[in-house]
Amino acid sequence: MPRIAEPIDMRFATTRMILDEMAKSPRAINLRLRAILALYTGSSRQEAADASGVSRRTLQRWFRIWNAFGPDALIARHKRGPKRKISRQQFDEKILPLILTAEGRESSGWSVAEVQRKLARDKGMTTTYSTLLRSFRWNGRHPKPTRNDRKPAIQDKPWPYN
């Protein structure tokens, strides 16, 4: 015997409030609100899932969040992934001074490997190259490309597998 579907909790917001929030929300949140709006208007869960372009299971998860915690929990954006290994404060205090000149401008030639060595030597902070590079990118800094004066070797031999 099938269970009777639990109705959507309408005490959190009006249709007008949902439409107003949809107008100023990014696409991902707009999809969630579109699904909730479809449930508000009396659509079935499958119709609401189809209207928002998500699976019924995803819609069910959104529905449960809405009924349990309200629209703020459904709209809240959580960052995924692990916590950053180098915080913004650590970057500003320890790493940024290593690439800035006395005038406060970024020095013309620096590499991530050079900064990594200086961090270990001067600050006693060891970190991997990739973590350091990622930290520079998150903070809007990009290492200058190193100039390689060597020319690539030209192969005189043809491809041996013809």
C-alpha positions as CSV (number, residue, x, y, z in Angstrom):
1,M,0.0,0.0,0.0
2,P,1.6,3.3,-1.0
3,R,2.2,6.0,1.5
4,I,0.3,9.3,1.4
5,A,2.6,12.0,0.3
6,E,3.5,14.6,2.9
7,P,2.3,18.1,1.9
8,I,4.8,21.0,1.4
9,D,5.0,23.3,4.4
10,M,3.6,26.6,3.2
11,R,4.1,28.6,6.4
12,F,7.7,29.6,5.5
13,A,7.0,31.7,2.4
14,T,4.4,32.9,0.0
15,T,4.4,32.4,-3.8
16,R,5.4,36.0,-4.3
17,M,8.4,35.7,-1.9
18,I,9.6,32.6,-3.8
19,L,9.3,34.5,-7.2
20,D,11.2,37.5,-5.8
21,E,14.0,35.3,-4.5
22,M,14.1,33.4,-7.9
23,A,14.7,36.7,-9.7
24,K,17.9,37.5,-7.8
25,S,19.3,34.0,-7.2
26,P,21.9,32.1,-9.2
27,R,20.9,29.3,-11.4
28,A,21.4,26.4,-9.0
29,I,19.3,28.0,-6.3
30,N,16.7,29.1,-8.9
31,L,16.3,25.4,-9.8
32,R,15.5,24.5,-6.2
33,L,13.0,27.4,-5.8
34,R,11.4,26.4,-9.1
35,A,10.8,22.9,-7.8
36,I,9.4,24.3,-4.5
37,L,7.1,26.7,-6.4
38,A,5.8,23.8,-8.5
39,L,4.9,22.0,-5.3
40,Y,3.3,25.1,-4.0
41,T,1.0,25.3,-7.0
42,G,-0.1,21.7,-6.5
43,S,2.0,19.8,-8.9
44,S,3.0,16.3,-8.1
45,R,6.6,15.5,-7.1
46,Q,7.4,13.9,-10.4
47,E,6.0,17.0,-12.3
48,A,8.0,19.3,-10.0
49,A,11.2,17.3,-10.6
50,D,10.6,17.3,-14.4
51,A,9.9,21.1,-14.3
52,S,13.2,21.8,-12.6
53,G,15.2,19.2,-14.5
54,V,16.3,17.2,-11.5
55,S,15.7,13.6,-10.4
56,R,12.8,12.8,-8.1
57,R,15.3,11.8,-5.4
58,T,17.0,15.2,-5.5
59,L,13.6,16.9,-5.3
60,Q,12.7,14.7,-2.3
61,R,15.9,15.9,-0.6
62,W,15.1,19.5,-1.3
63,F,11.5,18.9,-0.1
64,R,12.7,17.5,3.2
65,I,15.1,20.4,3.8
66,W,12.3,22.9,3.1
67,N,9.8,21.2,5.4
68,A,12.4,20.7,8.2
69,F,14.4,23.9,8.2
70,G,12.8,26.3,5.9
71,P,13.9,28.3,2.8
72,D,17.2,29.6,4.4
73,A,18.6,26.1,4.6
74,L,17.5,25.3,1.1
75,I,19.1,28.4,-0.3
76,A,22.3,28.3,1.7
77,R,25.3,27.5,-0.4
78,H,27.9,25.3,1.3
79,K,31.4,25.0,-0.1
80,R,32.4,21.5,-1.0
81,G,35.7,19.9,-0.6
82,P,38.4,20.0,2.1
83,K,39.3,23.0,4.1
84,R,42.1,25.1,2.7
85,K,45.5,24.3,4.0
86,I,46.7,27.9,3.8
87,S,44.2,30.5,5.1
88,R,43.9,34.0,3.7
89,Q,45.5,35.3,6.9
90,Q,48.5,33.0,6.6
91,F,48.8,34.0,3.0
92,D,48.8,37.7,3.8
93,E,51.2,37.4,6.7
94,K,53.7,34.9,5.6
95,I,53.6,34.4,1.8
96,L,52.7,37.7,0.3
97,P,55.7,39.6,1.7
98,L,58.0,37.1,0.0
99,I,56.8,38.3,-3.5
100,L,56.4,42.0,-2.8
101,T,59.0,44.7,-3.3
102,A,59.8,47.4,-0.8
103,E,57.3,49.7,-2.6
104,G,54.5,47.1,-2.1
105,R,54.4,46.0,-5.7
106,E,54.7,42.5,-6.9
107,S,58.3,41.7,-7.9
108,S,58.9,41.0,-11.5
109,G,60.3,37.5,-11.4
110,W,59.3,35.0,-8.8
111,S,58.5,31.3,-9.0
112,V,56.5,29.1,-6.7
113,A,59.5,26.9,-6.1
114,E,61.5,30.0,-5.0
115,V,58.8,31.1,-2.6
116,Q,58.5,27.5,-1.3
117,R,62.2,27.5,-0.5
118,K,62.1,30.9,1.2
119,L,59.1,29.8,3.3
120,A,60.9,26.8,4.6
121,R,64.1,28.7,5.2
122,D,62.8,32.0,6.7
123,K,59.4,31.1,8.2
124,G,59.9,27.4,9.0
125,M,56.7,26.7,7.0
126,T,56.8,23.6,4.8
127,T,54.1,23.1,2.2
128,T,53.8,21.3,-1.1
129,Y,54.3,23.0,-4.4
130,S,50.8,22.3,-5.6
131,T,49.2,23.7,-2.3
132,L,51.3,26.8,-2.6
133,L,50.4,27.3,-6.3
134,R,46.7,26.8,-5.5
135,S,46.9,29.3,-2.7
136,F,48.4,31.9,-5.1
137,R,45.6,31.3,-7.6
138,W,42.9,31.6,-4.9
139,N,44.4,34.9,-3.9
140,G,44.6,36.3,-7.4
141,R,48.4,36.0,-7.8
142,H,50.0,34.2,-10.7
143,P,53.7,33.3,-11.0
144,K,55.6,34.9,-13.8
145,P,56.5,32.5,-16.6
146,T,60.2,31.7,-16.5
147,R,62.1,32.4,-19.7
148,N,63.6,29.3,-21.1
149,D,66.4,30.2,-23.6
150,R,67.0,26.6,-24.6
151,K,65.5,25.6,-27.9
152,P,63.6,22.4,-28.1
153,A,65.6,19.5,-29.7
154,I,64.5,18.8,-33.2
155,Q,64.2,15.2,-34.1
156,D,66.0,14.3,-37.3
157,K,64.8,10.8,-37.3
158,P,61.4,10.0,-38.8
159,W,58.7,8.3,-36.7
160,P,59.8,4.6,-36.5
161,Y,56.3,3.1,-36.4
162,N,55.1,4.0,-39.9
